[in-house]
Amino acid sequence: MTPQYWLMKSEPEECSIDDALAAPKRTVPWTGVRNYQARNFIRDAMRVGDGVLFYHSSCPQPGIAGIARVASATRPDPTQFDPKSPYFDTASTADAPRWLLRDVQAVRKTRLLGLAELRAEPALADLILLRRGNRLSITPVASAHWAVITRLLQRDRWPIWHG
């Protein structure tokens, strides 16, 4: 099966590429997804081994900060059951969890590839991240876009994983 590619957003204060690289086995659970479309990508479309563009969002300098891979099958997101969590969901039960996660394994940190540079690349004009009004935390990335982005990162002599 041909690998698929994803862009997954994380606020660096919550989980940065450095945090993921420092985690045991460089692997973190991707918790807190609370959008049904993003949840459906996790549940129905992602596969172990898929490539991930690790994107820092809601920060002074948003952008692609690393390369990762999907490292696990789905399982219920435990934050939905924790009343102390900002991701607690009173309507979700252990018998019928609404929210799922997958583990993500950091492969390597890259230089920050920011929005301005992504927008300046004509071949990325239809990248979902760059669409007006897009706010999804997880979006699919076409293989052609993955190739362009990894090529942009290689220009600066950063070793890149190709999946």
C-alpha positions as CSV (number, residue, x, y, z in Angstrom):
1,M,0.0,0.0,0.0
2,T,1.3,3.5,-0.9
3,P,1.9,5.6,2.1
4,Q,-0.4,8.6,2.7
5,Y,0.7,11.9,4.1
6,W,-0.8,14.2,6.7
7,L,-0.3,17.6,8.2
8,M,-1.0,17.6,11.9
9,K,-1.1,20.8,13.9
10,S,0.1,21.1,17.5
11,E,0.5,24.1,19.7
12,P,4.2,24.0,20.8
13,E,3.2,24.7,24.4
14,E,1.2,21.5,24.4
15,C,3.5,19.3,22.3
16,S,6.3,20.5,20.2
17,I,8.5,18.6,17.8
18,D,11.2,18.8,20.5
19,D,8.8,17.3,23.1
20,A,8.0,14.4,20.7
21,L,11.7,13.8,20.0
22,A,12.3,13.7,23.8
23,A,9.4,11.3,24.5
24,P,10.1,7.6,25.0
25,K,10.6,6.0,21.6
26,R,10.1,9.6,20.2
27,T,6.3,8.8,20.3
28,V,3.4,10.9,21.6
29,P,-0.3,10.2,21.7
30,W,-2.1,12.8,19.5
31,T,-4.8,13.8,22.0
32,G,-7.3,16.6,22.0
33,V,-8.7,16.3,18.4
34,R,-12.3,17.6,18.8
35,N,-13.4,18.1,15.2
36,Y,-15.4,15.3,13.6
37,Q,-13.8,15.6,10.2
38,A,-10.3,15.4,11.8
39,R,-11.5,12.5,13.9
40,N,-12.7,10.7,10.8
41,F,-9.3,11.1,9.2
42,I,-7.8,9.4,12.3
43,R,-10.4,6.7,12.3
44,D,-10.9,5.9,8.6
45,A,-7.9,7.1,6.5
46,M,-4.7,7.2,8.5
47,R,-2.5,4.1,8.5
48,V,0.5,3.1,10.5
49,G,3.6,4.3,8.6
50,D,1.9,7.3,7.0
51,G,4.1,10.4,6.8
52,V,3.3,13.4,8.9
53,L,4.3,17.0,8.6
54,F,4.5,18.1,12.2
55,Y,3.1,21.7,12.2
56,H,3.5,24.2,15.1
57,S,0.3,26.3,15.3
58,S,-1.1,29.1,17.4
59,C,2.4,30.5,18.1
60,P,4.4,33.5,17.1
61,Q,6.0,31.6,14.2
62,P,3.7,28.9,12.9
63,G,5.0,26.4,10.4
64,I,6.2,22.9,9.6
65,A,8.7,22.1,12.3
66,G,9.4,18.4,11.8
67,I,8.7,15.1,10.0
68,A,6.9,12.3,11.8
69,R,5.0,9.1,11.1
70,V,1.7,7.5,12.3
71,A,2.9,4.9,14.8
72,S,-0.3,3.2,16.1
73,A,-3.8,2.0,15.4
74,T,-6.6,4.1,16.8
75,R,-7.7,4.0,20.4
76,P,-10.0,6.1,22.5
77,D,-8.5,9.5,23.6
78,P,-8.4,9.3,27.4
79,T,-8.6,13.1,27.7
80,Q,-12.3,12.9,26.8
81,F,-13.0,11.0,30.1
82,D,-10.9,13.3,32.4
83,P,-12.9,16.0,34.0
84,K,-9.7,18.0,34.7
85,S,-8.8,18.0,31.0
86,P,-9.6,20.9,28.7
87,Y,-10.7,18.1,26.3
88,F,-13.2,16.5,28.6
89,D,-16.4,15.6,26.9
90,T,-19.4,14.9,29.1
91,A,-21.3,13.1,26.3
92,S,-18.5,10.6,25.6
93,T,-18.6,7.3,27.5
94,A,-16.2,4.4,27.8
95,D,-18.7,2.2,26.0
96,A,-19.2,4.8,23.2
97,P,-16.1,7.1,22.9
98,R,-16.5,9.9,20.5
99,W,-12.8,10.8,20.2
100,L,-9.9,8.8,19.0
101,L,-6.2,9.2,18.8
102,R,-3.2,7.7,17.1
103,D,0.4,7.7,18.3
104,V,2.8,9.9,16.3
105,Q,6.5,9.1,16.2
106,A,8.9,12.0,15.5
107,V,11.4,11.2,12.8
108,R,13.4,14.4,12.8
109,K,13.2,18.1,13.4
110,T,13.5,20.4,10.4
111,R,14.0,24.1,10.0
112,L,10.7,26.0,10.4
113,L,9.0,26.1,7.0
114,G,6.5,29.0,7.6
115,L,3.3,30.0,6.0
116,A,4.9,32.8,3.9
117,E,7.4,30.4,2.3
118,L,4.7,27.8,1.7
119,R,2.4,30.4,0.1
120,A,5.3,31.6,-2.1
121,E,5.7,28.1,-3.7
122,P,3.3,27.9,-6.7
123,A,3.2,24.1,-6.6
124,L,1.5,24.3,-3.2
125,A,-1.3,26.7,-4.2
126,D,-3.9,24.1,-3.5
127,L,-2.4,22.7,-0.2
128,I,-5.3,22.4,2.2
129,L,-3.4,24.2,4.9
130,L,-3.3,27.3,2.7
131,R,-7.0,27.4,1.8
132,R,-8.9,30.4,3.1
133,G,-10.9,29.5,6.2
134,N,-9.2,26.1,6.8
135,R,-8.9,25.5,10.6
136,L,-8.7,21.7,10.7
137,S,-5.9,20.3,13.0
138,I,-5.4,17.3,10.7
139,T,-5.4,17.5,6.9
140,P,-4.4,15.1,4.2
141,V,-1.4,16.1,2.1
142,A,-1.1,15.0,-1.5
143,S,2.0,13.1,-2.5
144,A,2.9,15.9,-4.9
145,H,2.7,18.4,-2.1
146,W,4.8,16.1,0.2
147,A,7.5,15.9,-2.5
148,V,7.6,19.7,-2.9
149,I,7.7,20.3,0.8
150,T,10.5,17.8,1.5
151,R,12.4,19.2,-1.5
152,L,12.1,22.7,0.1
153,L,13.5,21.3,3.3
154,Q,16.3,19.5,1.6
155,R,17.5,22.7,0.0
156,D,18.7,23.7,3.4
157,R,20.6,20.4,3.8
158,W,18.2,19.0,6.4
159,P,18.0,15.2,6.0
160,I,14.4,14.2,5.3
161,W,12.4,11.0,5.6
162,H,10.6,10.0,2.4
163,G,8.3,7.2,3.8
